[in-house]
Amino acid sequence: MQTKFNVKHIVGISILSALCNSNLIFATENTDLSDPGIAALLEARYDDAKAIFLAQAKDPASKNDALIYLSKISLAQSDAEAAIEYIEKALALKPTTADEVVLSADAYCNLAQQSSMFSALKLAKKCIGQYQAAAALEPNHVNALASAARFYLTAPGIAGGSSKKGEAFLERLSSISPEDANTAQLYVLDTKGDSEAALDLADKLKEDKFKSAKNQYEIARFYRDKNRYSDARSLFETMSMHSVTLDSKWYIDDSLLQLGELLLLENTDIPQSIALLEEYKQKNQNPFDVHYFWSSWSLAKAYLAAGEQQKYDDMVAKIRAEDYQRDKPFAKEFAEATKSRK
């Protein structure tokens, strides 16, 4: 049992970069933001959006796009099996785009996280196969190249990892988007334990204006994880300069959470920490979001730091009333931290 857990854990960590993309990226610059389904997605009203796209899927003219959005909604709601079902239906409709193939790869990686060792390994190889197929379909597709590079360079060989293939994809990406290539390279360096080289690369990236909200967010999170709070804060504070699209919205919104938590960690401005965390909670109503319960807990701790015991108790009660045990790492920390306060 221990061996099974370890191998699965290694596979899961190796494909984490793909999973981070899967429930965040919803659209391209050409997306019609006035579409009712898209508007619902912007507001994280996933059930409403799902109903709209299910209706659109009945019309041959809109079926393909509707299936793609249904797949993405399923990933946002942690239903990888449904996501695969929808995207495979979309792939059966021609022509096929690299965006669709990348989405299928994201879904396979996501499901691998939830599967037994044997199934996880098979799904991981299917995942990288789809990233490679997307890059072959559209050789300049940034997401396909970046995801393939990260996977190959960090996954163990048993799951399909290959330094040679990863470096080739990274080289191709460098000629198309140096910012994306450097962000991917930083991730690889940090994953392999070369924090000094990763920090040097982050400092170089920070000197330029980021074109991608996702890349800026990743570098800011990296600085936070390395306790470089000032650098992290400066990047999170300027996330609002990016245009709000379905592609950037999650990162811009989540920067509010990151800033609120930084102020709480540093204990420099608890009232502002509370204000930022409350604003974030208004924007994130998705209980399946990776930060949904963690943000509630951060807000509770901020209330406690401000001496607002009743608000702390109310927030803890709210967390306990929801299905927080679905997030096992959170459930463990929450249980231990609140044990003495019951």
C-alpha positions as CSV (number, residue, x, y, z in Angstrom):
1,M,0.0,0.0,0.0
2,Q,2.8,2.4,0.8
3,T,4.5,1.8,-2.6
4,K,1.2,2.4,-4.4
5,F,0.7,5.7,-2.6
6,N,4.3,6.9,-3.3
7,V,4.2,6.2,-7.0
8,K,0.8,7.8,-7.4
9,H,1.9,10.8,-5.4
10,I,5.0,11.3,-7.6
11,V,2.8,11.1,-10.7
12,G,0.4,13.6,-9.3
13,I,3.1,16.1,-8.4
14,S,4.7,15.8,-11.8
15,I,1.5,16.8,-13.6
16,L,0.4,19.5,-11.2
17,S,1.2,22.3,-13.7
18,A,-1.3,20.9,-16.1
19,L,-3.9,20.6,-13.4
20,C,-3.4,24.2,-12.4
21,N,-4.4,25.3,-15.9
22,S,-7.3,22.9,-16.3
23,N,-9.9,24.7,-14.3
24,L,-8.7,28.2,-15.0
25,I,-8.4,28.7,-18.7
26,F,-11.8,29.2,-20.3
27,A,-11.5,31.3,-23.4
28,T,-9.4,33.1,-26.0
29,E,-9.3,36.8,-26.8
30,N,-12.1,36.2,-29.5
31,T,-14.6,34.9,-27.0
32,D,-17.9,36.8,-27.0
33,L,-18.1,37.9,-23.3
34,S,-21.8,39.0,-23.8
35,D,-22.9,35.4,-24.4
36,P,-25.1,34.4,-21.4
37,G,-23.1,31.2,-20.8
38,I,-19.8,33.1,-20.8
39,A,-21.3,35.8,-18.6
40,A,-22.3,33.1,-16.1
41,L,-18.7,31.7,-16.2
42,L,-17.3,35.1,-15.5
43,E,-19.4,35.3,-12.3
44,A,-18.5,31.6,-11.4
45,R,-22.2,30.7,-11.7
46,Y,-21.3,27.2,-13.0
47,D,-24.7,25.6,-12.7
48,D,-26.3,28.4,-14.7
49,A,-23.5,28.2,-17.3
50,K,-23.9,24.4,-17.5
51,A,-27.6,24.7,-18.2
52,I,-27.0,27.3,-20.9
53,F,-24.3,25.3,-22.7
54,L,-26.3,22.0,-22.4
55,A,-29.1,23.8,-24.3
56,Q,-26.6,25.1,-26.9
57,A,-25.1,21.6,-27.3
58,K,-28.4,20.6,-28.9
59,D,-27.8,23.0,-31.8
60,P,-25.3,21.7,-34.4
61,A,-24.1,25.2,-35.1
62,S,-23.0,25.7,-31.4
63,K,-22.5,22.1,-30.3
64,N,-18.7,22.0,-30.5
65,D,-18.1,25.2,-28.5
66,A,-20.8,24.2,-26.0
67,L,-19.2,20.8,-25.4
68,I,-15.8,22.5,-24.8
69,Y,-17.3,24.8,-22.2
70,L,-19.1,21.9,-20.5
71,S,-15.8,20.1,-20.3
72,K,-14.2,23.1,-18.7
73,I,-17.0,23.6,-16.3
74,S,-16.7,20.0,-15.2
75,L,-13.1,20.5,-14.5
76,A,-13.9,23.6,-12.5
77,Q,-16.3,21.4,-10.5
78,S,-13.7,18.6,-10.0
79,D,-15.6,16.2,-12.2
80,A,-12.8,14.9,-14.5
81,E,-14.7,12.0,-15.8
82,A,-17.5,14.2,-17.1
83,A,-14.9,16.6,-18.5
84,I,-13.4,13.8,-20.5
85,E,-16.8,12.6,-21.7
86,Y,-17.6,16.1,-23.0
87,I,-14.2,16.9,-24.6
88,E,-14.1,13.5,-26.3
89,K,-17.5,14.3,-27.9
90,A,-16.1,17.6,-29.1
91,L,-13.0,15.9,-30.5
92,A,-15.2,13.6,-32.5
93,L,-16.5,16.7,-34.3
94,K,-14.3,18.0,-37.1
95,P,-12.2,20.1,-37.5
96,T,-10.2,19.6,-34.3
97,T,-8.2,22.5,-32.8
98,A,-5.2,22.4,-30.5
99,D,-7.2,24.1,-27.7
100,E,-9.5,21.1,-27.7
101,V,-6.7,18.6,-27.6
102,V,-4.9,20.5,-24.8
103,L,-8.2,20.5,-22.8
104,S,-8.4,16.7,-23.2
105,A,-4.9,16.4,-21.9
106,D,-5.8,18.6,-18.9
107,A,-8.8,16.3,-18.2
108,Y,-6.7,13.2,-18.4
109,C,-4.1,14.7,-16.0
110,N,-6.8,15.7,-13.6
111,L,-8.4,12.3,-13.6
112,A,-4.9,10.8,-13.0
113,Q,-4.8,12.7,-9.7
114,Q,-7.9,10.9,-8.5
115,S,-7.0,7.4,-9.7
116,S,-5.2,4.3,-8.4
117,M,-1.5,3.8,-9.3
118,F,-2.0,1.7,-12.4
119,S,-4.8,3.9,-13.8
120,A,-2.9,7.1,-12.9
121,L,0.2,5.9,-14.9
122,K,-2.0,5.1,-18.0
123,L,-3.8,8.4,-17.8
124,A,-0.5,10.3,-17.3
125,K,0.8,8.9,-20.5
126,K,-2.4,9.6,-22.3
127,C,-2.1,13.2,-21.0
128,I,1.3,13.8,-22.4
129,G,0.3,12.1,-25.6
130,Q,-2.4,14.7,-26.1
131,Y,-0.1,17.6,-25.3
132,Q,2.3,16.3,-27.9
133,A,-0.6,15.8,-30.4
134,A,-1.7,19.4,-29.8
135,A,1.8,20.7,-30.4
136,A,1.9,18.7,-33.6
137,L,-1.5,20.0,-34.7
138,E,-0.5,23.7,-34.1
139,P,3.4,23.9,-33.7
140,N,3.2,27.4,-32.2
141,H,0.5,26.7,-29.6
142,V,2.0,28.2,-26.4
143,N,-0.1,26.2,-23.9
144,A,0.6,22.9,-25.6
145,L,4.4,23.5,-25.8
146,A,4.6,24.8,-22.2
147,S,2.5,21.9,-20.8
148,A,4.5,19.3,-22.7
149,A,7.8,20.8,-21.6
150,R,6.8,20.9,-18.0
151,F,5.5,17.3,-18.1
152,Y,8.4,15.8,-19.8
153,L,11.0,17.6,-17.6
154,T,9.4,16.8,-14.3
155,A,7.5,13.5,-14.7
156,P,9.4,10.3,-13.7
157,G,10.2,8.0,-16.6
158,I,7.6,5.5,-15.5
159,A,4.9,8.1,-16.2
160,G,6.4,9.2,-19.5
161,G,9.0,11.8,-18.5
162,S,11.9,12.5,-20.8
163,S,14.5,15.3,-20.4
164,K,15.4,15.1,-24.1
165,K,11.9,15.6,-25.2
166,G,11.2,18.3,-22.6
167,E,14.2,20.3,-23.6
168,A,13.1,20.1,-27.2
169,F,9.7,21.5,-26.4
170,L,11.2,24.2,-24.2
171,E,13.5,25.3,-27.0
172,R,10.6,25.6,-29.4
173,L,8.6,27.6,-26.8
174,S,11.6,30.0,-26.3
175,S,11.5,31.0,-30.0
176,I,7.8,31.8,-29.7
177,S,7.3,33.2,-26.2
178,P,10.4,33.8,-24.1
179,E,8.2,34.8,-21.1
180,D,6.3,31.5,-21.2
181,A,9.5,29.5,-21.7
182,N,11.3,31.2,-18.8
183,T,8.2,30.7,-16.5
184,A,8.2,27.0,-17.5
185,Q,11.9,26.8,-16.9
186,L,11.6,28.4,-13.5
187,Y,9.0,25.8,-12.6
188,V,11.2,23.0,-13.7
189,L,14.3,24.3,-11.8
190,D,12.3,24.7,-8.6
191,T,10.7,21.3,-8.9
192,K,14.1,19.8,-9.2
193,G,15.4,21.6,-6.2
194,D,17.6,24.3,-7.8
195,S,16.0,27.2,-6.0
196,E,19.0,29.6,-6.5
197,A,18.8,29.3,-10.3
198,A,15.0,29.6,-10.1
199,L,15.3,32.8,-8.0
200,D,17.8,34.3,-10.4
201,L,15.4,33.6,-13.3
202,A,12.5,35.1,-11.4
203,D,14.4,38.3,-10.7
204,K,15.1,38.6,-14.4
205,L,11.5,38.0,-15.3
206,K,10.3,40.6,-12.7
207,E,12.3,43.3,-14.4
208,D,10.0,43.2,-17.5
209,K,6.3,43.9,-17.8
210,F,4.4,40.6,-17.9
211,K,2.2,40.0,-20.9
212,S,0.5,37.1,-19.3
213,A,-1.5,37.4,-16.1
214,K,-0.9,33.7,-15.5
215,N,2.9,34.0,-15.7
216,Q,2.9,37.0,-13.4
217,Y,0.8,35.2,-10.9
218,E,3.0,32.1,-11.0
219,I,6.2,34.2,-10.4
220,A,4.4,36.0,-7.5
221,R,3.4,32.7,-5.9
222,F,7.0,31.5,-6.3
223,Y,8.3,34.5,-4.5
224,R,5.8,34.0,-1.7
225,D,6.8,30.4,-1.3
226,K,10.4,31.5,-1.0
227,N,9.5,34.0,1.7
228,R,10.3,36.9,-0.6
229,Y,7.2,38.7,0.5
230,S,8.0,42.2,-0.8
231,D,8.6,40.9,-4.3
232,A,5.5,38.8,-4.2
233,R,3.4,41.7,-3.0
234,S,4.6,44.0,-5.7
235,L,3.5,41.5,-8.4
236,F,0.2,40.6,-6.8
237,E,-0.6,44.3,-6.4
238,T,-0.2,45.0,-10.1
239,M,-2.3,42.0,-11.3
240,S,-5.3,44.3,-11.7
241,M,-3.5,46.0,-14.6
242,H,-4.2,43.0,-16.8
243,S,-7.5,43.0,-18.7
244,V,-10.2,40.8,-17.2
245,T,-11.0,38.0,-19.5
246,L,-12.1,34.4,-18.9
247,D,-8.4,33.5,-19.4
248,S,-7.1,35.9,-16.7
249,K,-9.9,36.4,-14.3
250,W,-9.0,33.6,-11.9
251,Y,-5.5,34.8,-11.5
252,I,-6.6,38.5,-11.0
253,D,-9.2,37.5,-8.4
254,D,-6.9,35.1,-6.6
255,S,-4.3,37.9,-6.2
256,L,-6.7,39.4,-3.7
257,L,-6.4,36.3,-1.6
258,Q,-2.7,36.2,-1.9
259,L,-2.3,39.8,-0.8
260,G,-4.7,39.3,2.1
261,E,-2.7,36.3,3.3
262,L,0.6,38.1,2.9
263,L,-0.6,40.9,5.2
264,L,-1.9,38.3,7.7
265,L,1.5,36.5,7.6
266,E,3.4,39.7,8.1
267,N,0.9,41.0,10.7
268,T,1.3,44.5,9.2
269,D,-2.2,45.6,8.4
270,I,-4.9,43.2,9.6
271,P,-7.9,45.5,8.7
272,Q,-6.6,45.6,5.1
273,S,-6.0,41.9,5.2
274,I,-9.7,41.4,6.2
275,A,-10.9,43.8,3.5
276,L,-9.0,41.9,0.8
277,L,-10.1,38.5,2.0
278,E,-13.7,39.6,2.2
279,E,-13.5,41.0,-1.3
280,Y,-12.0,37.7,-2.5
281,K,-14.7,35.7,-0.9
282,Q,-17.4,37.7,-2.7
283,K,-15.7,36.8,-6.0
284,N,-15.0,33.2,-5.4
285,Q,-18.3,31.3,-4.8
286,N,-17.1,28.0,-6.2
287,P,-16.8,25.4,-3.4
288,F,-14.7,23.2,-5.8
289,D,-12.0,25.9,-6.2
290,V,-8.6,24.9,-4.9
291,H,-8.6,27.9,-2.6
292,Y,-12.2,28.1,-1.5
293,F,-11.9,26.5,1.9
294,W,-8.3,27.8,2.5
295,S,-9.5,31.4,1.9
296,S,-12.4,30.9,4.4
297,W,-9.9,29.7,7.0
298,S,-7.5,32.6,6.3
299,L,-10.4,35.1,6.8
300,A,-11.3,33.4,10.0
301,K,-7.7,33.7,11.3
302,A,-7.7,37.4,10.2
303,Y,-10.9,38.0,12.2
304,L,-9.2,36.3,15.2
305,A,-6.1,38.4,14.8
306,A,-8.3,41.5,14.9
307,G,-10.0,40.4,18.1
308,E,-13.3,39.7,16.4
309,Q,-14.1,36.4,18.1
310,Q,-17.7,36.2,17.0
311,K,-16.8,36.6,13.3
312,Y,-14.1,34.0,13.8
313,D,-16.6,31.6,15.3
314,D,-19.2,32.3,12.6
315,M,-16.7,31.6,9.8
316,V,-15.5,28.3,11.5
317,A,-19.2,27.3,11.8
318,K,-19.7,28.1,8.1
319,I,-16.8,25.9,7.1
320,R,-18.0,23.0,9.2
321,A,-21.4,23.3,7.6
322,E,-19.9,22.7,4.1
323,D,-18.3,19.7,2.6
324,Y,-14.8,20.8,3.5
325,Q,-13.5,17.2,4.1
326,R,-13.5,16.7,0.3
327,D,-10.2,18.8,0.5
328,K,-8.2,16.3,2.6
329,P,-5.1,18.5,3.2
330,F,-7.3,21.4,4.3
331,A,-9.5,19.1,6.4
332,K,-6.4,17.8,8.3
333,E,-5.1,21.3,9.0
334,F,-8.5,22.7,9.9
335,A,-9.2,19.9,12.3
336,E,-5.9,20.2,14.1
337,A,-6.1,24.0,14.3
338,T,-9.6,24.1,15.7
339,K,-9.4,21.1,18.0
340,S,-8.7,23.1,21.1
341,R,-11.3,25.7,20.2
342,K,-14.4,23.5,20.0
